Amino acid sequence: MIIAFDVDDTLIVPGVATGLPFDTPNYENIAIFHWFQAQGNYMIIWSGGGCDYAQRWAEKLGLSPVAIRVKQKYDDVDIAFDDCAGVDLAKVNVRVKRINNGKSRKEWNDHNKIK
């Protein structure tokens, strides 16, 4: 199967959500990534922030996906893990728990957009 994981609020928790001055790994979702990878699945890390952003986080987190992509709908993706409600990114879309959902990410998201 082809499995895709988003970066922001899925593989990492932004500092704005934790009150820390830096982003932190989301170890629960990283463990799920490792489980699917250990089963022999084709693993993708993607981000709306682009391939370079996704690649940097994959390296920082010590993850070895088969592919890095820009986050969007792809017909070949079987399961997508993302924090956003109502997304249609794959055949099966799994919404992960967003840490401290009441905290606005607008300024943080604007800062991380592709320029």
Secondary structure per residue as TSV (DSSP state, phi and psi in degrees):
chain	resnum	aa	ss	phi	psi
A	1	M	-	360.0	157.8
A	2	I	E	-106.1	120.5
A	3	I	E	-120.8	131.0
A	4	A	E	-121.3	138.8
A	5	F	E	-121.9	132.4
A	6	D	E	-77.1	160.1
A	7	V	T	-86.8	-69.6
A	8	D	B	-66.3	127.2
A	9	D	T	66.1	11.3
A	10	T	T	-124.6	-65.8
A	11	L	T	-85.6	-23.8
A	12	I	E	-128.0	155.7
A	13	V	E	-109.2	121.1
A	14	P	-	-67.1	147.2
A	15	G	H	-55.8	-31.7
A	16	V	H	-61.3	-28.0
A	17	A	H	-81.6	-27.4
A	18	T	H	-101.8	-16.5
A	19	G	T	84.7	0.1
A	20	L	S	-83.6	157.4
A	21	P	S	-82.0	13.2
A	22	F	S	-149.9	161.2
A	23	D	-	-80.3	149.6
A	24	T	E	-127.4	154.3
A	25	P	E	-65.8	144.4
A	26	N	-	-97.2	91.7
A	27	Y	H	-62.9	-32.0
A	28	E	H	-63.6	-46.3
A	29	N	H	-72.4	-31.9
A	30	I	H	-64.6	-37.2
A	31	A	H	-63.8	-38.2
A	32	I	H	-65.8	-42.4
A	33	F	H	-55.6	-49.4
A	34	H	H	-62.1	-37.9
A	35	W	H	-63.0	-49.9
A	36	F	H	-61.8	-38.4
A	37	Q	H	-64.8	-41.5
A	38	A	H	-64.8	-23.2
A	39	Q	T	-82.1	-0.2
A	40	G	T	90.5	15.5
A	41	N	-	-77.0	157.7
A	42	Y	E	-83.3	113.2
A	43	M	E	-102.2	135.4
A	44	I	E	-123.5	139.2
A	45	I	E	-115.3	131.9
A	46	W	E	-138.7	165.6
A	47	S	E	-156.0	146.2
A	48	G	T	-67.8	-16.1
A	49	G	T	-80.6	-1.3
A	50	G	-	103.3	171.3
A	51	C	H	-67.6	-40.5
A	52	D	H	-61.7	-43.1
A	53	Y	H	-61.9	-47.1
A	54	A	H	-62.8	-41.1
A	55	Q	H	-63.5	-44.0
A	56	R	H	-58.6	-45.0
A	57	W	H	-70.2	-36.6
A	58	A	H	-57.7	-45.6
A	59	E	H	-65.5	-45.8
A	60	K	H	-59.9	-35.9
A	61	L	H	-87.8	-4.4
A	62	G	T	72.0	26.8
A	63	L	-	-95.9	146.5
A	64	S	-	-123.6	75.5
A	65	P	-	-71.7	160.9
A	66	V	S	-74.4	-33.1
A	67	A	E	-141.6	153.4
A	68	I	E	-118.6	132.7
A	69	R	E	-139.2	164.2
A	70	V	E	-77.4	137.0
A	71	K	S	-70.8	118.2
A	72	Q	S	-167.0	174.3
A	73	K	-	-70.9	127.0
A	74	Y	-	-127.2	135.7
A	75	D	T	-68.9	-20.8
A	76	D	T	-87.3	-9.6
A	77	V	-	-82.5	124.5
A	78	D	S	-82.2	-47.3
A	79	I	E	-132.7	132.6
A	80	A	E	-121.3	131.7
A	81	F	E	-103.8	124.7
A	82	D	E	-154.7	155.9
A	83	D	S	-88.1	-13.1
A	84	C	S	-83.5	137.4
A	85	A	T	-77.6	144.8
A	86	G	T	74.3	12.8
A	87	V	-	-77.4	149.2
A	88	D	-	-124.0	83.1
A	89	L	-	-107.9	-17.4
A	90	A	S	-153.2	-178.5
A	91	K	S	-64.2	-37.6
A	92	V	E	-126.7	127.8
A	93	N	E	-112.9	121.9
A	94	V	E	-108.0	119.8
A	95	R	E	-89.4	121.6
A	96	V	-	-91.3	157.1
A	97	K	-	-67.4	131.0
A	98	R	-	-93.3	123.7
A	99	I	T	-70.5	131.3
A	100	N	T	52.8	54.7
A	101	N	T	-59.1	-23.8
A	102	G	T	-70.0	-15.8
A	103	K	S	-81.2	128.5
A	104	S	-	-68.0	137.3
A	105	R	-	-107.9	6.1
A	106	K	H	-55.1	-54.0
A	107	E	H	-62.7	-41.7
A	108	W	H	-63.9	-44.7
A	109	N	H	-64.4	-42.5
A	110	D	H	-59.5	-38.1
A	111	H	H	-66.4	-32.2
A	112	N	H	-92.7	-0.9
A	113	K	S	-66.5	152.4
A	114	I	-	-66.3	130.3
A	115	K	-	-94.6	360.0
